[in-house]
Amino acid sequence: MTKNNLTLILPIILLSVLFGRYLLPMRMSHEGMNMEEMRDHFVSQKDDMHKGMLADSDYRCCLEKPCVYCIEKTPGHGEGATCSCLEDVVEGRHPCGECIGEILEGHGNKFLSKYFAQSIAEEVGEEHIETLKQIISQKYEIDIENQI
């Protein structure tokens, strides 16, 4: 094999390996997968996205397990598949819709519980603040007086 042939073949091999490893899995078809396999694939991709964004401080969610809404709906709530629901809650702004539902079910970050009622009321209306505080009190075992 000549040096000239080697310089042509090596880039082709390298591109083939990169294409096969990084580009083909993104285009993976779900044909032939049952629902459980598709779910596992989805959860794995979601978890990988969260890990990368959390490491880059691009995903700051107010839930125990980060939401998917901000990935799916941005731009809109966040920008470019980012999540700032944690910051929004602490500053009295409402989090995304998924976070609101999960908070009310008791799946929010308990260390933020004193902020939940006020931030959700910003979206649904201040006239619901007392009811929201009661729900948060029950779900997170925090006294109404200790909520903001």
C-alpha positions in Angstrom: 0.0 0.0 0.0 1.4 3.4 -0.9 1.5 6.4 1.2 -0.9 8.2 -1.1 -3.5 5.4 -0.8 -3.1 5.4 3.0 -3.8 9.1 3.2 -7.0 8.6 1.2 -8.2 5.5 3.1 -7.6 6.6 6.7 -9.9 9.7 6.5 -12.6 7.5 4.9 -12.3 4.9 7.7 -12.3 7.6 10.4 -15.4 9.2 8.9 -17.1 5.8 8.7 -16.5 5.1 12.3 -17.7 8.5 13.4 -20.7 8.3 11.2 -21.6 4.9 12.4 -21.0 5.7 16.1 -22.5 9.2 16.4 -24.9 9.9 13.6 -26.7 6.6 13.0 -27.9 6.1 16.6 -29.7 9.5 16.4 -31.6 8.3 13.4 -32.5 5.0 15.0 -35.9 3.8 14.0 -38.3 2.4 16.5 -39.5 -0.2 14.0 -39.4 -3.6 15.6 -39.3 -2.2 19.2 -42.2 -2.9 21.5 -43.5 -0.1 23.8 -41.3 -1.0 26.7 -38.2 -0.9 24.5 -39.2 2.5 23.0 -39.9 3.8 26.5 -36.5 2.6 27.8 -34.8 4.3 24.7 -36.7 7.5 25.4 -35.8 7.6 29.1 -32.2 6.8 28.3 -32.0 9.7 25.8 -33.8 12.1 28.3 -31.5 11.1 31.1 -28.4 11.7 28.9 -29.7 15.1 27.9 -30.4 16.1 31.5 -26.9 14.9 32.7 -25.2 17.0 30.0 -27.3 20.1 30.6 -27.1 19.8 34.4 -23.3 19.6 34.1 -23.3 22.8 32.0 -25.7 24.5 34.4 -28.3 24.7 31.6 -31.0 22.8 33.4 -32.0 24.0 36.8 -35.3 22.4 37.6 -37.4 22.7 40.8 -38.4 19.0 40.8 -36.8 15.9 42.4 -36.4 14.5 38.9 -36.0 17.1 36.2 -38.9 17.9 34.0 -39.1 17.1 30.2 -41.3 20.1 29.4 -38.5 22.6 29.1 -36.6 20.3 26.7 -39.7 19.8 24.5 -41.3 23.2 24.6 -38.3 25.5 24.2 -37.9 28.1 23.0 -41.0 29.2 24.8 -40.5 28.7 28.5 -36.7 28.5 28.4 -34.3 29.2 25.5 -32.7 26.4 23.5 -33.8 23.5 25.7 -32.8 25.0 29.0 -34.7 25.0 32.3 -34.7 27.8 34.8 -37.7 26.7 36.8 -35.7 26.6 40.1 -34.8 30.3 39.7 -38.3 31.1 38.6 -39.8 29.6 41.7 -37.4 31.3 44.1 -38.1 34.6 42.4 -41.8 34.2 42.6 -42.4 33.4 38.9 -44.3 30.3 37.9 -42.3 27.3 36.7 -43.3 25.4 33.6 -46.6 23.5 33.4 -45.1 20.1 34.1 -43.4 21.4 37.2 -46.6 23.0 38.5 -48.4 19.6 38.2 -45.5 17.7 39.7 -45.2 20.2 42.6 -48.9 19.8 43.4 -48.5 16.0 43.4 -45.6 16.3 45.9 -42.7 15.7 43.6 -41.0 19.1 43.9 -37.7 19.7 45.5 -38.7 19.9 49.2 -36.0 22.5 49.9 -38.0 24.9 47.7 -41.4 24.1 49.2 -41.7 27.5 51.0 -41.7 29.2 47.5 -44.1 26.9 45.7 -47.5 28.4 46.5 -46.5 32.0 45.7 -44.9 31.1 42.4 -47.8 28.9 41.2 -50.2 31.7 42.3 -48.4 34.0 39.9 -49.8 31.8 37.1 -53.2 30.6 38.3 -54.2 33.8 40.2 -53.5 35.3 43.6 -57.0 34.4 44.7 -55.9 30.8 45.0 -52.9 31.5 47.3 -54.5 30.1 50.5 -55.6 26.9 48.8 -52.2 26.5 47.2 -50.5 27.0 50.6 -52.8 24.3 52.1 -51.9 21.9 49.3 -48.1 22.6 49.7 -48.5 22.2 53.5 -50.0 18.8 53.1 -47.6 17.6 50.4 -44.4 18.8 51.9 -45.2 18.9 55.6 -44.4 22.6 55.9 -46.5 25.0 58.0 -48.5 27.6 56.1 -46.8 30.3 58.2 -43.4 29.2 56.9 -44.4 29.6 53.3 -43.7 32.8 51.4 
